[in-house]
Amino acid sequence: MSQRLSIFPLAGAILFPGLQLPLHVFEPRYRELIGSALAKDRLIGIIQPQKPSDRAPLYTVGCVGRIGDVEALEDGRYNIVLDGESRFRVLRELEVTTAFRQVEAEMIEDPSGQTLSTVERAGFEFEARRFADMQGYSVDWDSVDQLDDETLINGVAQIAPFDSASKQALLEAPDLRKRCDLMIQLMQFFALRDDGDEIVTLQ
């Protein structure tokens, strides 16, 4: 079944079910969006625009976030934390009178309890360690070892410094194994060095 969904288009930002996304909301139209959501079901859709311009076409897949923690500032701005609930697919954008955009969307039912094989997990962690070392990131690997497969893969996909199209491809991956494989390919590609000096990125 489809449903009306108010959306927050954010280039370079994705959200996965089960994860969180902190946001500082300052634009008037998105302050209106948050106020509207707080007065109703606290749900908004996070989705990337295809171009960095106002009213740009949207990518097809996003994620519904429920407003959890919220701090309303005196000047009308908000600090919020979104809890990812479900991926969604845009069916069509709606004609609305609100300052924020709305779509008709259908929820995507992701498989529950997805896991990787021991070999797949080890391969991913090897590439992640190499990538983190090359980028100069400090990572608590003992804590990483305690994460379940889904939280690990989706968590890295959400925060990885890839371009918008790559992050979108990760969000649209149909299952955990395919997302894991794509993450490995992206980390390998992103870390390639041109003549031993310049890092080749996907941007």
N, C-alpha and C positions, 0 to 999 in steps of 0.2 A: 504494500500500500504506500502511496505517496503522501507527503505532508509538506506544508508550508514551512520554510526555514529562513530565518533572518541570518545574513551572512556577514562575515568580517573578512574581506579580501586582504591577504598579507603575502606579499612576495617574499620568497625565501624562508617562509615559516610553514611547518607542517605539524600536525598533532596526530598521535596514534591512540586508539582505545587503550585504556589502562594507564596512560601516561599523563603528565601535567604540562601545562604551558603558562608561564607567568606573562602578563601583559600590562603595560602602562598605557592607558587609553586617554588621549588628550584631544583628538579632533572632535568638533561638535557633533557630527553625524554619528560617530561611533560612541560618543557619550550618550546620545539618544538611543542608540542600539542597546547599550548595556542597561540603561534605565528601563527600556521596554522589556528586556529579557528578565530583569529582576522583578518586574511587576507581574510576569506571567510564569513561565516554566524554567527560567534561568538557562535556557539552551540557546546557543548560537553556533553557526557553522563557520569553521575556519577553512578557507580555501584560497588557493593562489590565483592571482590574475595572470593571464598569459603575457601581458606587457605591463611595464611600470607606468601606467597612465590611468587617469580617472575613467571609470566606466569601461575599462578594458574587458575583453572577453575573458571568461573564467575557464580554468581547467575543469575537467569533468568530475573529478573525485576530490572530496574534502573529508573533514572529520567533525562530527558534532561534539562540542564541548559544553559541559555543564559548569556554570559559574560556582566555584566553591568558595574559597577565601575572597573577600572583597573589602577594599578600603576606599570609601568615598571621601575625596578631598574637598576642602572648602570651596575651591574655585571650580568645582564641577568635574574635575578629572577623577579617574578611577585607577586603582591598582587591583588587579584581579588575578586569580589563578584558575585556569580552566582544567577540568578533569575530562579527559577524552572518553567518549562513550561508544561511538559507532562511526565507521566510515559511511559516507553517503555518496550517491551519484546524482548529479544535477540532471533533471529532465528538461527543465526550461526555466528561464528567468521570468519573473512576474512583473507586470506593470503596477507600480505602487506609488503612493503619495508620500511615503516616509523618506527621510533623507538617506537612510541606509537601504541597501539592496536586499531583495528577497527572491527565493527560488522555490520551485516545486522540486522536491527531492525524494529519492527512495533510499532507504537504509540498506547497507550491504551487510549480509550476515557472514561474518568471518568464522572459519572453523575454530572450535574451542580446544584448548589444551594442546596446541601445536608444539612439537618438540623437534630437535635436531638429533642426528646420530652423534655418537662420540667423536667420530672422525670429522663430521661437519662442524661441530662445535670447536674442536681443536684447530681446524683449518682457519675458521673465522678469527679465533683469538690470536693466532699467529700473525695474521695479516693486520689485525687491529693493533697489536703491540708494535709491529714494525712501522705502521702508519703513524702511531702516536709518537714514537721515538723520532721519526723523521720530521714531524711537525713541531717537536719540542713540547708536547703536551705532558703534563704530570698526571698520572692515573693511578688510583688505588686499586691495583690488580687483585688484591686479596678480596676486596668488596665486589669486584666484577665477577670473581669466581663463584660468589654466592647467588648471583642473579639467575633466574630461570631463563631458558632460551629466548622466549618471546620478549621479555623485558629487555634483555641484552640487545637483541637485533633491532627491535623497534626503537630502543633508547638511543643507540648509536646512530640509526638512520635519522632520528629527529634532530640531533644536535650536530651532525657531521657538517663540515664547512664546504658543502658541494653547491653547485649552482642550482637555480630554481627548477630547471627541467630535470636534473638528476634526482633532486629530492622528490619531485612529483612522481617520477618513475618508481621510486622506492615506495611511496604511498600507494600507488596503484598495483604493485606486485600482488598477485592473487593469493599467495600463501607465504608462510615463514621461510620455507626452503628457497623459494625463488627470490625472496627479498635478501636472504643471506648470500646467495650466489651473486646477486647484483651488487650488494655492498662490497664483496670481495673484489669484484671487477673494478668498481669505482675507486676503492682505496688503492689498488694497484696502478690504475691509470693516473689518478690524482698525484701519486707519489713519484711518477716518472720524472727524471731529470734530463733536461736538454743540455747536452755538452757538459754534464756534471755540475751545472750551476743553477739554471733556471728551472723552477718547478712548473711542469706542464699541467694546467688545470683544464676543467671542462667548460670554463666560461668563454 
